[in-house]
Amino acid sequence: MAETVNGLYKAELIDRHGPWRTVDEAELATAAWVHFWNTRRLHSACADVPPAEYEAAYHSLQATSEAA
């Protein structure tokens, strides 16, 4: 799976939006891409919701069932 994510990172960010003039520019672009990857992209394995939203719902459900 890591190879798949690395390939998507290269295709979606590095190849499409590069080259950058400095390492800092590349790092900021990478941070923005990771934020998108975790908070906004829809994922079919997560019922077509972003992974962060899916995880938050899971933890909310766990807290509710522990309280009951």
PDB file with one MODEL, atoms N, CA, C and O in Angstrom:
MODEL        1
ATOM      1  N   MET A   1       0.819  -1.181   0.000  1.00  0.00           N
ATOM      2  CA  MET A   1       0.000   0.000   0.000  1.00  0.00           C
ATOM      3  C   MET A   1       0.874   1.261   0.000  1.00  0.00           C
ATOM      4  O   MET A   1       0.518   2.265  -0.616  1.00  0.00           O
ATOM      5  N   ALA A   2       1.996   1.206   0.679  1.00  0.00           N
ATOM      6  CA  ALA A   2       2.879   2.379   0.709  1.00  0.00           C
ATOM      7  C   ALA A   2       3.346   2.736  -0.696  1.00  0.00           C
ATOM      8  O   ALA A   2       3.468   3.917  -1.022  1.00  0.00           O
ATOM      9  N   GLU A   3       3.608   1.742  -1.525  1.00  0.00           N
ATOM     10  CA  GLU A   3       4.028   2.027  -2.896  1.00  0.00           C
ATOM     11  C   GLU A   3       2.914   2.716  -3.668  1.00  0.00           C
ATOM     12  O   GLU A   3       3.185   3.587  -4.494  1.00  0.00           O
ATOM     13  N   THR A   4       1.679   2.346  -3.418  1.00  0.00           N
ATOM     14  CA  THR A   4       0.548   2.972  -4.094  1.00  0.00           C
ATOM     15  C   THR A   4       0.429   4.434  -3.686  1.00  0.00           C
ATOM     16  O   THR A   4       0.245   5.302  -4.539  1.00  0.00           O
ATOM     17  N   VAL A   5       0.534   4.712  -2.399  1.00  0.00           N
ATOM     18  CA  VAL A   5       0.441   6.095  -1.923  1.00  0.00           C
ATOM     19  C   VAL A   5       1.602   6.906  -2.481  1.00  0.00           C
ATOM     20  O   VAL A   5       1.416   8.045  -2.910  1.00  0.00           O
ATOM     21  N   ASN A   6       2.796   6.326  -2.478  1.00  0.00           N
ATOM     22  CA  ASN A   6       3.956   7.024  -3.025  1.00  0.00           C
ATOM     23  C   ASN A   6       3.758   7.334  -4.506  1.00  0.00           C
ATOM     24  O   ASN A   6       4.098   8.424  -4.965  1.00  0.00           O
ATOM     25  N   GLY A   7       3.218   6.393  -5.242  1.00  0.00           N
ATOM     26  CA  GLY A   7       2.950   6.608  -6.662  1.00  0.00           C
ATOM     27  C   GLY A   7       1.915   7.706  -6.881  1.00  0.00           C
ATOM     28  O   GLY A   7       2.072   8.543  -7.770  1.00  0.00           O
ATOM     29  N   LEU A   8       0.858   7.701  -6.071  1.00  0.00           N
ATOM     30  CA  LEU A   8      -0.159   8.755  -6.183  1.00  0.00           C
ATOM     31  C   LEU A   8       0.427  10.122  -5.833  1.00  0.00           C
ATOM     32  O   LEU A   8       0.129  11.118  -6.492  1.00  0.00           O
ATOM     33  N   TYR A   9       1.255  10.162  -4.803  1.00  0.00           N
ATOM     34  CA  TYR A   9       1.918  11.408  -4.406  1.00  0.00           C
ATOM     35  C   TYR A   9       2.743  11.957  -5.562  1.00  0.00           C
ATOM     36  O   TYR A   9       2.673  13.143  -5.883  1.00  0.00           O
ATOM     37  N   LYS A  10       3.517  11.089  -6.176  1.00  0.00           N
ATOM     38  CA  LYS A  10       4.352  11.534  -7.299  1.00  0.00           C
ATOM     39  C   LYS A  10       3.501  11.990  -8.478  1.00  0.00           C
ATOM     40  O   LYS A  10       3.791  13.016  -9.093  1.00  0.00           O
ATOM     41  N   ALA A  11       2.451  11.232  -8.797  1.00  0.00           N
ATOM     42  CA  ALA A  11       1.619  11.572  -9.949  1.00  0.00           C
ATOM     43  C   ALA A  11       0.780  12.823  -9.710  1.00  0.00           C
ATOM     44  O   ALA A  11       0.675  13.681 -10.586  1.00  0.00           O
ATOM     45  N   GLU A  12       0.180  12.927  -8.518  1.00  0.00           N
ATOM     46  CA  GLU A  12      -0.739  14.034  -8.253  1.00  0.00           C
ATOM     47  C   GLU A  12      -0.032  15.330  -7.870  1.00  0.00           C
ATOM     48  O   GLU A  12      -0.549  16.414  -8.139  1.00  0.00           O
ATOM     49  N   LEU A  13       1.127  15.237  -7.256  1.00  0.00           N
ATOM     50  CA  LEU A  13       1.776  16.453  -6.781  1.00  0.00           C
ATOM     51  C   LEU A  13       3.088  16.725  -7.504  1.00  0.00           C
ATOM     52  O   LEU A  13       3.248  17.773  -8.131  1.00  0.00           O
ATOM     53  N   ILE A  14       4.000  15.814  -7.423  1.00  0.00           N
ATOM     54  CA  ILE A  14       5.349  16.066  -7.935  1.00  0.00           C
ATOM     55  C   ILE A  14       5.326  16.283  -9.447  1.00  0.00           C
ATOM     56  O   ILE A  14       5.812  17.304  -9.933  1.00  0.00           O
ATOM     57  N   ASP A  15       4.769  15.335 -10.187  1.00  0.00           N
ATOM     58  CA  ASP A  15       4.771  15.437 -11.651  1.00  0.00           C
ATOM     59  C   ASP A  15       3.851  16.544 -12.161  1.00  0.00           C
ATOM     60  O   ASP A  15       4.183  17.224 -13.132  1.00  0.00           O
ATOM     61  N   ARG A  16       2.711  16.730 -11.523  1.00  0.00           N
ATOM     62  CA  ARG A  16       1.711  17.673 -12.010  1.00  0.00           C
ATOM     63  C   ARG A  16       2.024  19.123 -11.641  1.00  0.00           C
ATOM     64  O   ARG A  16       1.771  20.031 -12.433  1.00  0.00           O
ATOM     65  N   HIS A  17       2.574  19.347 -10.438  1.00  0.00           N
ATOM     66  CA  HIS A  17       2.743  20.721  -9.967  1.00  0.00           C
ATOM     67  C   HIS A  17       4.190  21.172  -9.834  1.00  0.00           C
ATOM     68  O   HIS A  17       4.447  22.358  -9.630  1.00  0.00           O
ATOM     69  N   GLY A  18       5.125  20.265  -9.945  1.00  0.00           N
ATOM     70  CA  GLY A  18       6.539  20.639  -9.803  1.00  0.00           C
ATOM     71  C   GLY A  18       7.064  21.199 -11.105  1.00  0.00           C
ATOM     72  O   GLY A  18       6.290  21.319 -12.054  1.00  0.00           O
ATOM     73  N   PRO A  19       8.290  21.536 -11.202  1.00  0.00           N
ATOM     74  CA  PRO A  19       9.310  21.503 -10.157  1.00  0.00           C
ATOM     75  C   PRO A  19       9.247  22.752  -9.287  1.00  0.00           C
ATOM     76  O   PRO A  19       8.748  23.798  -9.702  1.00  0.00           O
ATOM     77  N   TRP A  20       9.762  22.616  -8.082  1.00  0.00           N
ATOM     78  CA  TRP A  20       9.809  23.729  -7.145  1.00  0.00           C
ATOM     79  C   TRP A  20      11.220  24.287  -7.119  1.00  0.00           C
ATOM     80  O   TRP A  20      12.193  23.590  -7.408  1.00  0.00           O
ATOM     81  N   ARG A  21      11.306  25.551  -6.769  1.00  0.00           N
ATOM     82  CA  ARG A  21      12.610  26.218  -6.743  1.00  0.00           C
ATOM     83  C   ARG A  21      13.421  25.869  -5.505  1.00  0.00           C
ATOM     84  O   ARG A  21      14.650  25.831  -5.555  1.00  0.00           O
ATOM     85  N   THR A  22      12.737  25.616  -4.396  1.00  0.00           N
ATOM     86  CA  THR A  22      13.447  25.317  -3.149  1.00  0.00           C
ATOM     87  C   THR A  22      12.845  24.091  -2.479  1.00  0.00           C
ATOM     88  O   THR A  22      11.736  23.665  -2.802  1.00  0.00           O
ATOM     89  N   VAL A  23      13.594  23.540  -1.550  1.00  0.00           N
ATOM     90  CA  VAL A  23      13.101  22.410  -0.760  1.00  0.00           C
ATOM     91  C   VAL A  23      11.906  22.857   0.083  1.00  0.00           C
ATOM     92  O   VAL A  23      10.954  22.098   0.265  1.00  0.00           O
ATOM     93  N   ASP A  24      11.956  24.080   0.593  1.00  0.00           N
ATOM     94  CA  ASP A  24      10.835  24.585   1.399  1.00  0.00           C
ATOM     95  C   ASP A  24       9.533  24.604   0.613  1.00  0.00           C
ATOM     96  O   ASP A  24       8.485  24.256   1.156  1.00  0.00           O
ATOM     97  N   GLU A  25       9.578  25.002  -0.652  1.00  0.00           N
ATOM     98  CA  GLU A  25       8.371  24.989  -1.489  1.00  0.00           C
ATOM     99  C   GLU A  25       7.836  23.571  -1.636  1.00  0.00           C
ATOM    100  O   GLU A  25       6.628  23.350  -1.544  1.00  0.00           O
ATOM    101  N   ALA A  26       8.722  22.616  -1.862  1.00  0.00           N
ATOM    102  CA  ALA A  26       8.299  21.220  -2.005  1.00  0.00           C
ATOM    103  C   ALA A  26       7.723  20.688  -0.692  1.00  0.00           C
ATOM    104  O   ALA A  26       6.741  19.946  -0.704  1.00  0.00           O
ATOM    105  N   GLU A  27       8.321  21.057   0.430  1.00  0.00           N
ATOM    106  CA  GLU A  27       7.810  20.613   1.724  1.00  0.00           C
ATOM    107  C   GLU A  27       6.429  21.191   2.011  1.00  0.00           C
ATOM    108  O   GLU A  27       5.559  20.480   2.513  1.00  0.00           O
ATOM    109  N   LEU A  28       6.215  22.457   1.705  1.00  0.00           N
ATOM    110  CA  LEU A  28       4.899  23.064   1.918  1.00  0.00           C
ATOM    111  C   LEU A  28       3.849  22.424   1.011  1.00  0.00           C
ATOM    112  O   LEU A  28       2.720  22.181   1.438  1.00  0.00           O
ATOM    113  N   ALA A  29       4.219  22.156  -0.227  1.00  0.00           N
ATOM    114  CA  ALA A  29       3.288  21.492  -1.147  1.00  0.00           C
ATOM    115  C   ALA A  29       2.969  20.085  -0.656  1.00  0.00           C
ATOM    116  O   ALA A  29       1.828  19.633  -0.750  1.00  0.00           O
ATOM    117  N   THR A  30       3.971  19.400  -0.136  1.00  0.00           N
ATOM    118  CA  THR A  30       3.754  18.052   0.393  1.00  0.00           C
ATOM    119  C   THR A  30       2.828  18.089   1.600  1.00  0.00           C
ATOM    120  O   THR A  30       1.926  17.258   1.710  1.00  0.00           O
ATOM    121  N   ALA A  31       3.037  19.035   2.501  1.00  0.00           N
ATOM    122  CA  ALA A  31       2.170  19.158   3.675  1.00  0.00           C
ATOM    123  C   ALA A  31       0.725  19.426   3.259  1.00  0.00           C
ATOM    124  O   ALA A  31      -0.201  18.858   3.837  1.00  0.00           O
ATOM    125  N   ALA A  32       0.530  20.276   2.273  1.00  0.00           N
ATOM    126  CA  ALA A  32      -0.823  20.560   1.789  1.00  0.00           C
ATOM    127  C   ALA A  32      -1.450  19.319   1.167  1.00  0.00           C
ATOM    128  O   ALA A  32      -2.638  19.061   1.360  1.00  0.00           O
ATOM    129  N   TRP A  33      -0.663  18.552   0.424  1.00  0.00           N
ATOM    130  CA  TRP A  33      -1.179  17.339  -0.211  1.00  0.00           C
ATOM    131  C   TRP A  33      -1.549  16.308   0.842  1.00  0.00           C
ATOM    132  O   TRP A  33      -2.587  15.658   0.722  1.00  0.00           O
ATOM    133  N   VAL A  34      -0.726  16.143   1.871  1.00  0.00           N
ATOM    134  CA  VAL A  34      -1.024  15.192   2.946  1.00  0.00           C
ATOM    135  C   VAL A  34      -2.290  15.613   3.678  1.00  0.00           C
ATOM    136  O   VAL A  34      -3.115  14.769   4.029  1.00  0.00           O
ATOM    137  N   HIS A  35      -2.450  16.911   3.911  1.00  0.00           N
ATOM    138  CA  HIS A  35      -3.678  17.394   4.558  1.00  0.00           C
ATOM    139  C   HIS A  35      -4.894  17.044   3.706  1.00  0.00           C
ATOM    140  O   HIS A  35      -5.895  16.551   4.226  1.00  0.00           O
ATOM    141  N   PHE A  36      -4.814  17.292   2.415  1.00  0.00           N
ATOM    142  CA  PHE A  36      -5.905  16.919   1.507  1.00  0.00           C
ATOM    143  C   PHE A  36      -6.160  15.414   1.576  1.00  0.00           C
ATOM    144  O   PHE A  36      -7.306  14.979   1.685  1.00  0.00           O
ATOM    145  N   TRP A  37      -5.099  14.628   1.512  1.00  0.00           N
ATOM    146  CA  TRP A  37      -5.185  13.162   1.481  1.00  0.00           C
ATOM    147  C   TRP A  37      -5.930  12.637   2.708  1.00  0.00           C
ATOM    148  O   TRP A  37      -6.719  11.698   2.606  1.00  0.00           O
ATOM    149  N   ASN A  38      -5.678  13.244   3.860  1.00  0.00           N
ATOM    150  CA  ASN A  38      -6.271  12.756   5.101  1.00  0.00           C
ATOM    151  C   ASN A  38      -7.616  13.372   5.437  1.00  0.00           C
ATOM    152  O   ASN A  38      -8.400  12.760   6.162  1.00  0.00           O
ATOM    153  N   THR A  39      -7.909  14.563   4.936  1.00  0.00           N
ATOM    154  CA  THR A  39      -9.117  15.248   5.405  1.00  0.00           C
ATOM    155  C   THR A  39     -10.180  15.497   4.347  1.00  0.00           C
ATOM    156  O   THR A  39     -11.347  15.677   4.697  1.00  0.00           O
ATOM    157  N   ARG A  40      -9.827  15.514   3.077  1.00  0.00           N
ATOM    158  CA  ARG A  40     -10.834  15.897   2.079  1.00  0.00           C
ATOM    159  C   ARG A  40     -11.109  14.864   0.994  1.00  0.00           C
ATOM    160  O   ARG A  40     -12.197  14.869   0.417  1.00  0.00           O
ATOM    161  N   ARG A  41     -10.166  13.984   0.698  1.00  0.00           N
ATOM    162  CA  ARG A  41     -10.409  13.047  -0.403  1.00  0.00           C
ATOM    163  C   ARG A  41     -11.426  11.997   0.016  1.00  0.00           C
ATOM    164  O   ARG A  41     -11.439  11.550   1.163  1.00  0.00           O
ATOM    165  N   LEU A  42     -12.255  11.619  -0.902  1.00  0.00           N
ATOM    166  CA  LEU A  42     -13.234  10.577  -0.637  1.00  0.00           C
ATOM    167  C   LEU A  42     -12.581   9.227  -0.877  1.00  0.00           C
ATOM    168  O   LEU A  42     -11.832   9.050  -1.838  1.00  0.00           O
ATOM    169  N   HIS A  43     -12.869   8.278   0.003  1.00  0.00           N
ATOM    170  CA  HIS A  43     -12.241   6.963  -0.094  1.00  0.00           C
ATOM    171  C   HIS A  43     -13.324   5.906  -0.101  1.00  0.00           C
ATOM    172  O   HIS A  43     -14.166   5.873   0.797  1.00  0.00           O
ATOM    173  N   SER A  44     -13.314   5.045  -1.097  1.00  0.00           N
ATOM    174  CA  SER A  44     -14.373   4.047  -1.241  1.00  0.00           C
ATOM    175  C   SER A  44     -14.378   3.041  -0.091  1.00  0.00           C
ATOM    176  O   SER A  44     -15.441   2.534   0.267  1.00  0.00           O
ATOM    177  N   ALA A  45     -13.228   2.743   0.492  1.00  0.00           N
ATOM    178  CA  ALA A  45     -13.186   1.807   1.618  1.00  0.00           C
ATOM    179  C   ALA A  45     -13.744   2.425   2.895  1.00  0.00           C
ATOM    180  O   ALA A  45     -14.006   1.714   3.866  1.00  0.00           O
ATOM    181  N   CYS A  46     -13.925   3.724   2.901  1.00  0.00           N
ATOM    182  CA  CYS A  46     -14.465   4.442   4.068  1.00  0.00           C
ATOM    183  C   CYS A  46     -15.864   4.970   3.779  1.00  0.00           C
ATOM    184  O   CYS A  46     -16.239   6.036   4.267  1.00  0.00           O
ATOM    185  N   ALA A  47     -16.628   4.241   2.998  1.00  0.00           N
ATOM    186  CA  ALA A  47     -18.001   4.619   2.660  1.00  0.00           C
ATOM    187  C   ALA A  47     -18.057   5.964   1.935  1.00  0.00           C
ATOM    188  O   ALA A  47     -18.994   6.739   2.126  1.00  0.00           O
ATOM    189  N   ASP A  48     -17.068   6.232   1.120  1.00  0.00           N
ATOM    190  CA  ASP A  48     -16.977   7.458   0.323  1.00  0.00           C
ATOM    191  C   ASP A  48     -17.021   8.730   1.163  1.00  0.00           C
ATOM    192  O   ASP A  48     -17.625   9.726   0.767  1.00  0.00           O
ATOM    193  N   VAL A  49     -16.379   8.686   2.317  1.00  0.00           N
ATOM    194  CA  VAL A  49     -16.162   9.875   3.132  1.00  0.00           C
ATOM    195  C   VAL A  49     -14.653  10.013   3.351  1.00  0.00           C
ATOM    196  O   VAL A  49     -13.921   9.033   3.212  1.00  0.00           O
ATOM    197  N   PRO A  50     -14.185  11.200   3.688  1.00  0.00           N
ATOM    198  CA  PRO A  50     -12.758  11.375   3.941  1.00  0.00           C
ATOM    199  C   PRO A  50     -12.299  10.523   5.133  1.00  0.00           C
ATOM    200  O   PRO A  50     -13.062  10.332   6.080  1.00  0.00           O
ATOM    201  N   PRO A  51     -11.079  10.019   5.098  1.00  0.00           N
ATOM    202  CA  PRO A  51     -10.588   9.171   6.181  1.00  0.00           C
ATOM    203  C   PRO A  51     -10.672   9.816   7.563  1.00  0.00           C
ATOM    204  O   PRO A  51     -11.013   9.130   8.527  1.00  0.00           O
ATOM    205  N   ALA A  52     -10.378  11.094   7.693  1.00  0.00           N
ATOM    206  CA  ALA A  52     -10.435  11.745   9.007  1.00  0.00           C
ATOM    207  C   ALA A  52     -11.868  11.761   9.537  1.00  0.00           C
ATOM    208  O   ALA A  52     -12.093  11.552  10.730  1.00  0.00           O
ATOM    209  N   GLU A  53     -12.830  12.006   8.659  1.00  0.00           N
ATOM    210  CA  GLU A  53     -14.231  12.013   9.070  1.00  0.00           C
ATOM    211  C   GLU A  53     -14.681  10.608   9.479  1.00  0.00           C
ATOM    212  O   GLU A  53     -15.403  10.442  10.463  1.00  0.00           O
ATOM    213  N   TYR A  54     -14.256   9.616   8.730  1.00  0.00           N
ATOM    214  CA  TYR A  54     -14.598   8.229   9.032  1.00  0.00           C
ATOM    215  C   TYR A  54     -14.024   7.824  10.385  1.00  0.00           C
ATOM    216  O   TYR A  54     -14.700   7.183  11.190  1.00  0.00           O
ATOM    217  N   GLU A  55     -12.777   8.202  10.626  1.00  0.00           N
ATOM    218  CA  GLU A  55     -12.131   7.870  11.895  1.00  0.00           C
ATOM    219  C   GLU A  55     -12.815   8.577  13.067  1.00  0.00           C
ATOM    220  O   GLU A  55     -13.006   7.978  14.125  1.00  0.00           O
ATOM    221  N   ALA A  56     -13.180   9.831  12.886  1.00  0.00           N
ATOM    222  CA  ALA A  56     -13.875  10.568  13.943  1.00  0.00           C
ATOM    223  C   ALA A  56     -15.218   9.915  14.273  1.00  0.00           C
ATOM    224  O   ALA A  56     -15.590   9.819  15.442  1.00  0.00           O
ATOM    225  N   ALA A  57     -15.939   9.472  13.257  1.00  0.00           N
ATOM    226  CA  ALA A  57     -17.218   8.799  13.479  1.00  0.00           C
ATOM    227  C   ALA A  57     -17.010   7.477  14.219  1.00  0.00           C
ATOM    228  O   ALA A  57     -17.800   7.116  15.092  1.00  0.00           O
ATOM    229  N   TYR A  58     -15.949   6.763  13.867  1.00  0.00           N
ATOM    230  CA  TYR A  58     -15.634   5.502  14.536  1.00  0.00           C
ATOM    231  C   TYR A  58     -15.369   5.730  16.019  1.00  0.00           C
ATOM    232  O   TYR A  58     -15.909   5.019  16.866  1.00  0.00           O
ATOM    233  N   HIS A  59     -14.534   6.729  16.335  1.00  0.00           N
ATOM    234  CA  HIS A  59     -14.209   6.996  17.736  1.00  0.00           C
ATOM    235  C   HIS A  59     -15.431   7.498  18.506  1.00  0.00           C
ATOM    236  O   HIS A  59     -15.588   7.199  19.690  1.00  0.00           O
ATOM    237  N   SER A  60     -16.276   8.245  17.849  1.00  0.00           N
ATOM    238  CA  SER A  60     -17.510   8.699  18.482  1.00  0.00           C
ATOM    239  C   SER A  60     -18.405   7.515  18.813  1.00  0.00           C
ATOM    240  O   SER A  60     -18.997   7.462  19.891  1.00  0.00           O
ATOM    241  N   LEU A  61     -18.504   6.579  17.902  1.00  0.00           N
ATOM    242  CA  LEU A  61     -19.306   5.383  18.124  1.00  0.00           C
ATOM    243  C   LEU A  61     -18.726   4.548  19.265  1.00  0.00           C
ATOM    244  O   LEU A  61     -19.475   4.015  20.083  1.00  0.00           O
ATOM    245  N   GLN A  62     -17.395   4.431  19.326  1.00  0.00           N
ATOM    246  CA  GLN A  62     -16.745   3.680  20.396  1.00  0.00           C
ATOM    247  C   GLN A  62     -17.014   4.336  21.750  1.00  0.00           C
ATOM    248  O   GLN A  62     -17.275   3.637  22.730  1.00  0.00           O
ATOM    249  N   ALA A  63     -16.955   5.650  21.818  1.00  0.00           N
ATOM    250  CA  ALA A  63     -17.207   6.365  23.075  1.00  0.00           C
ATOM    251  C   ALA A  63     -18.659   6.183  23.512  1.00  0.00           C
ATOM    252  O   ALA A  63     -18.938   6.050  24.704  1.00  0.00           O
ATOM    253  N   THR A  64     -19.580   6.176  22.554  1.00  0.00           N
ATOM    254  CA  THR A  64     -20.992   5.991  22.859  1.00  0.00           C
ATOM    255  C   THR A  64     -21.241   4.586  23.399  1.00  0.00           C
ATOM    256  O   THR A  64     -21.979   4.415  24.369  1.00  0.00           O
ATOM    257  N   SER A  65     -20.624   3.572  22.770  1.00  0.00           N
ATOM    258  CA  SER A  65     -20.855   2.194  23.229  1.00  0.00           C
ATOM    259  C   SER A  65     -20.163   1.916  24.563  1.00  0.00           C
ATOM    260  O   SER A  65     -20.631   1.072  25.327  1.00  0.00           O
ATOM    261  N   GLU A  66     -19.066   2.602  24.858  1.00  0.00           N
ATOM    262  CA  GLU A  66     -18.417   2.417  26.160  1.00  0.00           C
ATOM    263  C   GLU A  66     -19.249   3.069  27.265  1.00  0.00           C
ATOM    264  O   GLU A  66     -19.268   2.578  28.394  1.00  0.00           O
ATOM    265  N   ALA A  67     -19.930   4.158  26.953  1.00  0.00           N
ATOM    266  CA  ALA A  67     -20.740   4.854  27.946  1.00  0.00           C
ATOM    267  C   ALA A  67     -22.021   4.078  28.271  1.00  0.00           C
ATOM    268  O   ALA A  67     -22.601   4.239  29.345  1.00  0.00           O
ATOM    269  N   ALA A  68     -22.448   3.246  27.337  1.00  0.00           N
ATOM    270  CA  ALA A  68     -23.709   2.516  27.548  1.00  0.00           C
ATOM    271  C   ALA A  68     -23.561   1.318  28.439  1.00  0.00           C
ATOM    272  O   ALA A  68     -24.539   0.617  28.699  1.00  0.00           O
TER     273      ALA A  68
ENDMDL
END
